[in-house]
Amino acid sequence: MTRAVGRSLELYYIDGRPDGMLTAELFNWTGHVLMVPRTQIKEALARPEAGYAGVYLLLGEHEGELRAYVGEGEDISARIKNHDVNKEWWTSAVLITAAANKLNKAHVRYLEARMIAEANAIGRVPLDNGTTPTLAALSEADVAKMEAFLENLFIVLPAVRVDMFIHRSRPARQLAVADDLDAPQAAAADEVRFVLRGGKFGLNATALLRDGEFVVEAGSLARASWVGVEHTSYGPLYAELERAGVIVPHGDHRVFATDYAFRSPSAAGAVVKGRSTNGATAWKEEKSGLTYKEWEARRLGTGEGE
């Protein structure tokens, strides 16, 4: 496995406000990202980079659901001015350009198509784009450059609060068949497996603490529908995983079609149970039977669970 390498990112709050215009640049990368609330769009479009060729994101909500739009242009300010008139739902924009206006029309068309494809594949935020454009014809060298540009861009975007391009599905290490859960593949030496069982609902899920992520394994059984209150953050997460095909119908349940990395044991437990769940007590370490809370306390040497 390739060792993860740290990256240096610079964020600059243009007017000194954490909720105002923000730029983000990655060391040794020519890309430039400008995040702007719609209330400051006039000031943003007056900046030099707004007249460059690039791609852009419009972000907001439509009928209570997150929504995004991916676009491109040789002068992105002109495109966004048009959207200011024709699209009412967006509340912030992200302008993505390159230093010295080095991107051309073919480059930004390629980036737009790839970003739309990635967003649709992940399924975290529905797009307002009516069609999926085809990739622009680029030379082999230019394709490599644009793929490298995207790799860096997807590192930068979460830093400006855009997480719609984060892949949380992981390659499954076993077949996604619920019957296999009683005999899952052995955890690696540096991994710990946790289980969550749900008696009367027949829930049967396993998860690995792998590389600092809480990964529910393919084949795990989850509740067939969300039954908890709608206004919690985990209800939309359940719907997102349905939409993305991460949890699919399986008899009276849903089954994880792939390994999936959650931000916390509670998020994982909520999707499995279909309602808000205290993951610290719901998940139990496979070998010892300790709850996640007890297991973590023992690992930290705080005494609980010993």
Secondary structure, 3 states (H helix, E strand, C coil): CCCCCCCCEEEEECCCCCCCCEEEEECCCCEEEEEEEHHHHHHHHCCHHHHCCEEEEEEEEECCEEEEEEEEECCHHHHHHHHHHHCCCEEEEEEEEEHHHCCCHHHHHHHHHHHHHHHHHHCCCCECCCCCCCCCCCCHHHHHHHHHHHHHHHHHHHHHCCCCCCCCEECCCCCCCHHHHHCCCCCCCCCEEEEEEECCCCEEEEEEEECCEEEECCCCEECCCCCCCCCCCHHHHHHHHHHCCCEEEECCEEEECCEEEECCHHHHHHHHHCCCCCHHHHCEECCCCCEHHHHHHHHHCCCCCC
